[in-house]
């Protein structure tokens, strides 16, 4: 387990629900990755992320899916892609990622508490 944090530490992290609107391969990435564009609603808008989630996900099964992401990290260049959010998932011992998502449809942009 990681070091304990305070509620104030957690409260600094802006975690939101969004809907994947486009998916393509990140051709320049060293490890197989997808570039996903996610709609987080009117307040945040559409953001993109390069994510190593290719084991279970592709354009067909990811487009239209709701995901949960950290929205207030600084932008990061990942293999030529400006990654603006961090899509959250559980990582198993083999490095395979299972995305975290709401159990039912929710409004884009809703904060996670």
Backbone as CSV, one residue per row, in Angstrom:
resi,resn,N_x,N_y,N_z,CA_x,CA_y,CA_z,C_x,C_y,C_z
1,UNK,0.838,-1.180,0.000,0.000,0.000,0.000,0.881,1.241,0.000
2,UNK,0.416,2.278,-0.665,1.160,3.538,-0.707,0.969,4.329,0.570
3,UNK,1.769,5.363,0.708,1.706,6.255,1.864,0.315,6.862,2.001
4,UNK,-0.165,7.011,3.236,-1.466,7.628,3.470,-1.437,9.091,3.060
5,UNK,-2.582,9.560,2.543,-2.732,10.972,2.195,-3.917,11.529,2.971
6,UNK,-4.026,12.836,2.989,-5.160,13.476,3.653,-6.284,13.683,2.650
7,UNK,-7.461,13.991,3.164,-8.570,14.313,2.275,-8.214,15.517,1.408
8,UNK,-7.499,16.479,1.975,-7.094,17.661,1.206,-6.210,17.277,0.024
9,UNK,-5.344,16.266,0.195,-4.526,15.780,-0.922,-5.432,15.209,-2.011
10,UNK,-6.362,14.343,-1.615,-7.287,13.732,-2.577,-8.127,14.787,-3.277
11,UNK,-8.555,15.798,-2.543,-9.442,16.824,-3.083,-8.780,17.652,-4.190
12,UNK,-7.469,17.614,-4.282,-6.745,18.338,-5.339,-6.853,17.634,-6.690
13,UNK,-7.193,16.347,-6.677,-7.252,15.562,-7.906,-8.648,15.713,-8.523
14,UNK,-8.696,16.173,-9.777,-9.961,16.373,-10.481,-10.240,15.145,-11.349
15,UNK,-11.088,14.250,-10.846,-11.412,13.002,-11.531,-12.837,13.135,-12.072
16,UNK,-12.996,12.876,-13.384,-14.293,13.093,-14.030,-14.687,11.915,-14.920
17,UNK,-15.981,11.855,-15.221,-16.529,10.883,-16.170,-16.587,11.533,-17.546
18,UNK,-16.210,10.764,-18.565,-16.322,11.238,-19.936,-16.631,10.085,-20.878
19,UNK,-17.028,10.434,-22.100,-17.360,9.440,-23.111,-16.327,9.473,-24.231
20,UNK,-15.798,8.316,-24.575,-14.816,8.208,-25.658,-15.525,8.501,-26.978
21,UNK,-14.983,9.479,-27.735,-15.605,9.834,-29.011,-14.764,9.417,-30.211
22,UNK,-13.463,9.180,-30.004,-12.639,8.664,-31.103,-11.459,7.883,-30.543
23,UNK,-10.987,6.927,-31.350,-9.880,6.054,-30.962,-9.028,5.789,-32.190
24,UNK,-7.700,5.889,-32.026,-6.785,5.503,-33.100,-5.495,5.009,-32.472
25,UNK,-4.724,4.262,-33.225,-3.435,3.772,-32.725,-2.451,4.920,-32.630
26,UNK,-1.599,4.880,-31.596,-0.485,5.820,-31.507,0.695,5.135,-32.186
27,UNK,0.862,5.415,-33.457,1.855,4.730,-34.299,3.297,4.963,-33.845
28,UNK,3.579,6.080,-33.181,4.950,6.409,-32.786,5.338,5.872,-31.406
29,UNK,4.379,5.347,-30.664,4.647,4.871,-29.304,5.513,3.610,-29.333
30,UNK,6.459,3.505,-28.388,7.312,2.314,-28.282,6.505,1.100,-27.866
31,UNK,5.571,1.285,-26.936,4.680,0.206,-26.504,3.327,0.452,-27.156
32,UNK,2.621,-0.610,-27.543,1.317,-0.419,-28.193,0.397,0.477,-27.354
33,UNK,-0.120,1.526,-28.008,-0.949,2.509,-27.323,-2.068,2.985,-28.235
34,UNK,-3.109,3.480,-27.613,-4.217,4.087,-28.335,-4.317,5.555,-27.960
35,UNK,-4.663,6.380,-28.943,-4.979,7.782,-28.687,-6.497,7.857,-28.607
36,UNK,-6.996,8.262,-27.451,-8.435,8.369,-27.258,-8.806,9.829,-27.026
37,UNK,-9.884,10.248,-27.658,-10.461,11.562,-27.395,-11.700,11.324,-26.551
38,UNK,-11.806,12.090,-25.461,-12.885,11.884,-24.495,-13.632,13.201,-24.297
39,UNK,-14.963,13.128,-24.366,-15.818,14.288,-24.133,-16.172,14.349,-22.653
40,UNK,-15.690,15.413,-21.984,-15.958,15.612,-20.561,-17.022,16.670,-20.311
41,UNK,-17.841,16.974,-21.310,-18.922,17.941,-21.131,-18.470,19.363,-21.353
42,UNK,-19.397,20.301,-21.165,-19.153,21.701,-21.539,-18.089,22.395,-20.694
43,UNK,-17.949,22.045,-19.431,-16.977,22.730,-18.564,-15.532,22.417,-18.965
44,UNK,-15.236,21.162,-19.253,-13.870,20.734,-19.564,-13.661,20.549,-21.054
45,UNK,-14.663,20.057,-21.750,-14.571,19.864,-23.195,-13.977,18.527,-23.580
46,UNK,-13.452,18.468,-24.798,-12.865,17.238,-25.339,-11.365,17.250,-25.073
47,UNK,-10.866,16.180,-24.489,-9.449,16.032,-24.176,-8.951,14.721,-24.759
48,UNK,-7.646,14.642,-25.007,-7.088,13.400,-25.543,-6.050,12.817,-24.597
49,UNK,-5.848,11.510,-24.772,-4.880,10.787,-23.961,-4.269,9.677,-24.794
50,UNK,-2.987,9.418,-24.573,-2.346,8.241,-25.152,-2.277,7.206,-24.034
51,UNK,-2.893,6.055,-24.272,-3.029,5.058,-23.205,-2.593,3.680,-23.674
52,UNK,-1.855,2.983,-22.827,-1.403,1.620,-23.118,-2.498,0.640,-22.692
53,UNK,-3.549,0.589,-23.486,-4.730,-0.204,-23.136,-5.119,-1.152,-24.266
54,UNK,-4.165,-1.540,-25.094,-4.477,-2.293,-26.316,-4.777,-3.770,-26.090
55,UNK,-4.511,-4.304,-24.912,-4.766,-5.728,-24.716,-6.258,-6.046,-24.798
56,UNK,-7.069,-5.241,-24.138,-8.510,-5.494,-24.102,-9.324,-4.539,-24.979
57,UNK,-8.723,-3.442,-25.435,-9.510,-2.387,-26.068,-9.017,-2.053,-27.471
58,UNK,-9.972,-1.627,-28.307,-9.700,-1.180,-29.669,-10.794,-0.181,-30.042
59,UNK,-10.747,0.318,-31.279,-11.722,1.332,-31.694,-13.164,0.824,-31.591
60,UNK,-13.371,-0.432,-31.950,-14.730,-0.975,-31.971,-15.362,-1.070,-30.578
61,UNK,-14.598,-1.510,-29.581,-15.224,-1.705,-28.270,-14.998,-0.541,-27.297
62,UNK,-14.250,0.474,-27.727,-13.975,1.598,-26.838,-14.774,2.846,-27.197
63,UNK,-15.028,3.052,-28.476,-15.779,4.241,-28.900,-17.187,4.194,-28.310
64,UNK,-17.588,5.281,-27.654,-18.892,5.359,-27.013,-18.902,4.903,-25.561
65,UNK,-17.790,4.308,-25.112,-17.699,3.819,-23.724,-17.402,4.991,-22.788
66,UNK,-18.002,4.968,-21.626,-17.670,5.977,-20.626,-16.461,5.511,-19.820
67,UNK,-15.587,6.466,-19.518,-14.367,6.197,-18.764,-14.247,7.217,-17.638
68,UNK,-13.310,6.963,-16.769,-13.010,7.874,-15.666,-11.560,8.296,-15.813
69,UNK,-11.303,9.606,-15.673,-9.949,10.113,-15.907,-9.597,11.241,-14.950
70,UNK,-8.294,11.365,-14.699,-7.766,12.522,-13.974,-7.616,13.634,-15.008
71,UNK,-8.239,14.773,-14.729,-8.297,15.857,-15.715,-7.391,17.048,-15.398
72,UNK,-6.720,17.045,-14.265,-5.930,18.231,-13.934,-4.426,17.977,-13.803
73,UNK,-3.927,16.963,-14.512,-2.478,16.825,-14.659,-2.019,17.798,-15.743
74,UNK,-0.768,18.245,-15.711,-0.276,19.050,-16.837,-0.178,18.181,-18.096
75,UNK,-0.271,18.818,-19.257,-0.143,18.087,-20.514,1.224,17.432,-20.596
76,UNK,1.261,16.265,-21.275,2.506,15.515,-21.404,2.610,14.998,-22.830
77,UNK,3.787,15.166,-23.449,4.001,14.659,-24.802,4.397,13.192,-24.717
78,UNK,3.556,12.340,-25.301,3.830,10.904,-25.315,3.909,10.459,-26.768
79,UNK,5.115,10.223,-27.234,5.347,9.754,-28.608,4.633,10.640,-29.632
80,UNK,4.789,11.950,-29.470,4.226,12.885,-30.432,2.777,13.253,-30.198
81,UNK,2.156,12.703,-29.170,0.761,13.012,-28.840,0.732,13.822,-27.544
82,UNK,-0.014,14.917,-27.551,-0.188,15.697,-26.329,-1.276,15.013,-25.505
83,UNK,-0.858,14.381,-24.420,-1.784,13.687,-23.544,-2.257,14.677,-22.486
84,UNK,-3.571,14.898,-22.437,-4.146,15.935,-21.579,-4.832,15.388,-20.333
85,UNK,-5.161,14.114,-20.338,-5.816,13.476,-19.195,-5.219,12.088,-18.994
86,UNK,-5.428,11.524,-17.811,-4.989,10.166,-17.517,-6.226,9.303,-17.310
87,UNK,-6.496,8.430,-18.269,-7.619,7.513,-18.175,-7.259,6.438,-17.150
88,UNK,-8.156,6.173,-16.211,-7.848,5.281,-15.098,-8.210,3.828,-15.392
89,UNK,-7.353,2.932,-14.910,-7.596,1.512,-15.068,-6.813,0.728,-14.040
90,UNK,-7.210,-0.518,-13.860,-6.509,-1.441,-12.977,-5.472,-2.192,-13.809
91,UNK,-4.251,-2.309,-13.300,-3.149,-2.939,-14.028,-2.794,-4.253,-13.342
92,UNK,-2.901,-5.360,-14.102,-2.579,-6.656,-13.509,-1.070,-6.923,-13.564
93,UNK,-0.641,-8.062,-13.061,0.784,-8.408,-12.966,1.472,-8.465,-14.330
94,UNK,0.699,-8.727,-15.402,1.261,-8.783,-16.750,1.213,-7.435,-17.465
95,UNK,0.721,-6.397,-16.783,0.640,-5.073,-17.376,-0.618,-4.825,-18.192
96,UNK,-1.558,-5.746,-18.173,-2.820,-5.576,-18.897,-3.731,-4.648,-18.087
97,UNK,-4.332,-3.688,-18.788,-5.151,-2.676,-18.131,-6.635,-2.959,-18.349
98,UNK,-7.394,-2.948,-17.261,-8.847,-3.001,-17.305,-9.351,-1.617,-16.895
99,UNK,-10.032,-0.940,-17.800,-10.480,0.421,-17.527,-11.516,0.474,-16.411
100,UNK,-11.469,1.579,-15.677,-12.460,1.867,-14.647,-13.560,2.680,-15.330
101,UNK,-14.822,2.286,-15.096,-15.917,3.028,-15.726,-17.143,2.971,-14.835
102,UNK,-18.092,3.898,-15.043,-19.302,3.874,-14.214,-20.144,2.646,-14.512
103,UNK,-20.881,2.178,-13.517,-21.718,0.986,-13.686,-22.996,1.281,-14.466
104,UNK,-23.320,2.565,-14.609,-24.448,2.965,-15.447,-24.116,4.286,-16.111
105,UNK,-24.839,4.624,-17.168,-24.576,5.836,-17.931,-24.696,7.044,-16.998
106,UNK,-23.739,7.962,-17.143,-23.725,9.172,-16.326,-23.413,10.369,-17.209
107,UNK,-23.731,11.540,-16.728,-23.490,12.778,-17.466,-21.990,13.028,-17.602
108,UNK,-21.552,13.374,-18.828,-20.150,13.708,-19.044,-19.750,14.895,-18.169
109,UNK,-18.576,14.774,-17.545,-18.049,15.853,-16.727,-18.357,15.729,-15.253
110,UNK,-19.201,14.769,-14.873,-19.496,14.630,-13.443,-18.227,14.303,-12.682
111,UNK,-18.004,14.970,-11.550,-16.814,14.687,-10.744,-16.973,13.408,-9.955
112,UNK,-15.855,12.737,-9.712,-15.805,11.550,-8.870,-15.390,11.995,-7.476
113,UNK,-16.106,11.528,-6.479,-15.807,11.920,-5.098,-15.580,10.678,-4.263
